[in-house]
Amino acid sequence: MAITAAMVKELREMTNVGMLDCKKALQETNGDMEKAVEYLREKGLAASQKKAGRVAAEGVVTIKLSDDSKKGVVLEVNSETDFVAKNPVFLEYVDQVAAQALESNAADAAALLTEQWKEDPSLTVADALSQKVAVIGENLQIRRFAKESAQTGRLVGYIHGGGRIAVLVNLACEKDAPELEELGKNVAMQIAAMNPKFITVDDVPAEFMEHEKEILTKQAKEDPKNASKPENIIEKMITGRLHKEMKEYCLLEQPYVKDGDMSVKQYIDSVAKVIGAPVTVKSFVRYETGEGLEKKNENFADEVAKAMQ
């Protein structure tokens, strides 16, 4: 497969690795972007696959909660430009879609589009979307949503950067104490900033752990500094690095961003003592606008200049 400059540029933006190394990685993996990221990680060149999910489209993510904070939805609606993403008409529409999704039984965005639009029952959600596209003048997409429900405790949401990141946390607690709101906000901010993949180490699938260990093993064996070290020493190094990596991936193991002297678990436990009942993070959802989508590479200045001719 021919490796283009655009492919090299995309991989560099994903990994922050030099152009020549990116080109070699793509050549070695026949142009497969995901395998190229992994190749660079194995060579110790890419710091982490966390950069592989960069924002790649415009729009917003939002959260809608029921009055009792027992039901909630996280929703992403995409637009073509960030100008539209800040448009009050667009934002009002997104809020209406979120309200619809909160009460919907639809399993995904495709099913939601077939429903009757609550704002105008003569339309489907898809019809209403088409009308909004005509009004705003850009292609819009209801991309995805995720719903959460709390049996005990409550749901708490946090939106960062004007709709760039949205986090919904499901806190389980036998007492619906007011302290849960601040606790939930702080935990959601932690998730927004640190982007954990799991809640605890026990939640990490065995295959994920084994995959990460394989990568760390290849890194260690290809490092010239380890050439003379015995196998048992290298194995201890790998175990230590894997343990450290799991602390980054698992929410409760992470250092608490507002107080680095304690872990997130220790912070939650400290609030639980004040409440007088255990508090558990049952689940969480983190959406980042455009993650996994290809962003159009446009020169806005050129576009304006052409429009003025």
N, C-alpha and C positions, 0 to 999 in steps of 0.2 A: 504493500500500500504506500502511495506517495505521501510523504510527510510535508504538510504545508506550513508556511510561516504563521498562519492564523492558529493552527493546532499547537505549534510551539509556544506562541504567545498565550494561549488559553492555559496551557499546562504551567507556564511560568507564573501566571496570575494566581493559579490554584495553590502552588507550592512554594513560590518565592525562591525557586532554584534557578541557576544560571541557564541561559539559552542553549548552550552546547550540551549541557547535561540533560535538559528537557528534550532536545532533539534526539539524543542517543536513546533516552528512555522510550520515546515513541517508536523509534526504529526497532528496538528490541522487543516491543510488545505489539508490533504491527498496527500502530495507530490507535490501540485501545486505551482511552483516556484513564479509566479506572485502574487498569493494570499498570499503566505508566506511573501513576501516583504511587502505587504499591511498590513498583520497581525502585523508585527514588527513595522510598521509606526504607526498603531493605538495604540500600546502599548507604543509608544514614544521611542522605542529602535533604530529604523532606522532613521537616520537624514533626509533622503530624498530619493525619488525614482530616483533621478538623477544618483545615483551610479548603477542603474539597467541596464544601457546601456553601460557597460564596453566593451573595445576593446576585441574582441574574435577571431580574425583571422588576418592573415598577408596580405600584399599587399599595395596598395596605392590608394589615392583619388587624382584627379587632376581636373583642370579647363581649358577649352579652350574657347577663346573669338573671335568673328569676328573682323575684322580690325577696324570697327567703334564702337566697344564695345556696339552694340545694341542687339547682340545675344550671348548667352553663354550656356555652358553645364558644369555640375559637374558630374564626372564619378568615379565609384569605380571598380577596377579590383583586385581580390584576388589571392594570391599565398599561397603555403603551409608554406614557411619560410620567415623570414625577410631578409635572405641573398639574396634570389631572388628578393625581393622587392627593393633592392638597386642595382640590376644588370642593367647595361646600356642597354642591349638587351631588357630586360623586360620593362624598362622605355620608350624606344623608341617605343615599341609596344603599350604601354598604350597611348602614345601621338597620335599614328595613330588611335587607337580606338576612342579617344576623338574627333579627327578631323572628323571621320566618323559620330559619334553621333551628332555633331554640325549641320551637313547638312542633317541628316536623318529625315524622317517623322515618324519613328518608335515610338510607344508609350512606349515601354519598352525594356529591354534587350533581352527577348525572340524573339521579332519581329526584333530587330536589327541583331540577329544572322542569320536570313534568307536572309538578304540583300546581294547584290553583294559587294565583298570586293574591295574598291576603289584602294588599293595598287596593286591588281592583279585581274582584272575582271573575270578571269577564276575560281576564288574561291568565295565561300560565306564567310561571316564573321565567321561562325562556322567552315568552313574548315581551314581558316587562324588561328583560335584559336587552332585547333587540331595540326596544323603544329608547332605552337609556343610551345605547350606542349611537342612535341617530341624533339624540339631543346633544351629547357630549362631543361626538365627532371622533371618537377613538374606539378601537376594539377593546372590549371589556370581557373578562372571563371570571365566572365564579369557579375558582379552582378547587377548593377543598374546605372541609370543616371537620371538627372533632367535638364530640359531646361528652360531658362528664356529669355524674350525679353523685350526691353525697347522702348516705344513709344517716350518718351522724356527723357532727362537726359542720363544716361548710366549705364551699368553693371560694377561692380568692383569685382575682385576676390582676395582672399587671401588664401595661402596654408601654413600651419604650420607643423613644425616637419618633414620636408622632405616627406610630403604626408600622414601624420597621420590624419590631419583635413583639410578640404577644405570648404571655405565659399564663396558663390556668393551672392552679394547684388544688388538689383535692385533699383536704385535711380531715382525718377521722379523729373524733374526740367525743366522749360521752357528754361533755359539757359544752354547749354552744356559747362559750365565753367571749366577751368583747376582745380579749387579748388575741384571739385567733386571727382577727383581721390584720393586725400589724404583723403578726408572725407570718401569715400567708404572704403578705406583701414583701417582706424581707426574703423569704425563701424563693418567691417568684423572681425577685431581682437577682438573687444568686444564680438561678437557673438561666435567666436572660444573659447574664454576664459570662458564666462559666460553661454553659451548654453541656451539662452532664447527659450521659446516655442512659444511665440506670439509677435507681434509687439506692440500692445497697449492693454489696459484692455478691450476695446470695442471688441477686436478680440477673447476674451476668451469665449468659448461656455458655456452656462448656466449649462449644465450637468457637465462640468469639474469643474466649480466653486462650484456647489452643492456637488460634490464628495469630493473635498478638504475640504469643510466646515464640512462634516460628519466625516472625519478623525480627524480634529481639535477638533470637539465636543467630540468624544470618548476619545481623549487624555486628554482633560480638565476634563471630568467626572471621569476618572480613576486616576487622579492625587490627592493623599491624601491632598495636600495643598489646594485644592479647595473645600474640603468636607463641610466646614462651610460657604462658600460664597453663596450669593443669586443668583438666576437664572439670573437676569438682569445684574449682574456684570460679571458672566461667559459668558453671551452672548456678552457683550462689549469686553471681552478679546478675544473671538473667532473672532469677527469682526476685531479687531486690528491685530491679527495674520494672518488672511486671507488677509488683505490689505498689510501687510508686505510680505507675500508669493507671492502675485501677482506682487509686485515690482521686485521680483527675476525672475519670469516667463516672464515678459513683457519687451522687449528690451528698449523701450523709457522711461520706469520707472526706469531702473537700474541706479545706480551710474556709471558715466563714468570712466572707468578703468584708464585713463590717468590723470584725474582730479576729485577726489572724491567729490569736492565741487559743482559739477554740475551733472545733469542727462544727459543721452544720448540725450534726446530731447532738452535740453538746449544747448548742444554742437552743435547739428545739426542746431538749430535756429541761433546760433552765426555765423556759416559758411554761412548760407543762407543770413544773413545781408551783409556779405562781397560780396557775389555773386550778390545780388540785386534781388533775386527771391526765393520764397519758395522751400524748398527741402523736399521731402517725401520718406521714406523708403516704397516702394510699396510692396516688398516681399524679402525674403531671403531663401537660401538653405544652410544647414549645414550638411556635411557628415563627419563621423568619421570612419576610416578604421575598418572593422570587427564588428561594433556595431550590437548587436543582434545575432551574430553567435557564435557557440560553438568552442572554441579554443582547439586544440588537446593538451593533457597533455603528453608531451614527455620529456625525459631526454636526451639532446643532447650529454652529455658526455658519457652516456652509449651507445648511437647510434654509436659514433665514435669508442669507445672501441671495440664494436662488429665487426665493419667494419675492424678493424686492426687485428683481430684474424685469 
